[in-house]
Amino acid sequence: MKSNLSRRAFFAALVLLANALAGPLPAAEGAGKIKTLLITGGHAFEAEPFLQVFRDIPDLAFTHATHAKESATAWERDDLLTHAVVVLYDMPMNITEAQQARVLSLFDKGIGLVVLHHALVSFQDWPDYERIIGGRYPKPPNGQPQVTEKIGYEHGVDFQVVVTDPKHPITKGLKDFSIHDEIYWGFRVGADVHPLLTTTHAKAGKPLMWTRTEKKSRVVYLQLGHDHTAYENPNYRELVARAIRWAALVEK
Ligand SMILES: [Zn+2]
């Protein structure tokens, strides 16, 4: 009996030690697929080829939610905090105070946030959002995004993507690559982001991908991904999959 107890204590200590050494812990309970909530709404996109990117990630179990027109309603889902990662490919402008509180509730739990492409434009009147995602594409008040020398976007551009941090788990082993996609320029980037990708394209805003942490949560932004030509680019697909896997881990 006594030796059983001490054996149990020994193994309990081993588990504690293993946890301490393992670093970040998976947010999802138990092993298996990464439970992900994919949110769209507020911007048109090619749904089928886009959703296929996520269907083709073997270790992902994702639910697709779309905001209702009036505000960012997908954040009101009862199952929000059961996910390991939330992916944003949305562009709503309105968010209620209750919905803001739901967004902020991710970060005490270490739920990851992966922000894609036009979600850089969302919630122009909510300053916390810019801090959380590490940047903002500023939109003129009451207007559509305008194209000027200072700020704008251009579709169908061929450009070279350059890895700036080859040691990061998201970009490790990836070679520089070319892509046919939309560029943005003139967007703001937070001082505390960690850049992963840039481009040699003179006009394009930089960086193209970055990470940061918000409390216990890992946050990733990827500017690429306007339509099927990007969705079908193997490098884009790999970056999205790795971003989700990385964001699924909780910072201590
Ligand atoms: Zn776009």
Residues whose N, C-alpha, C, O or C-beta is under 5 A from the ligand:
A	BS01	ZN	E182 H226
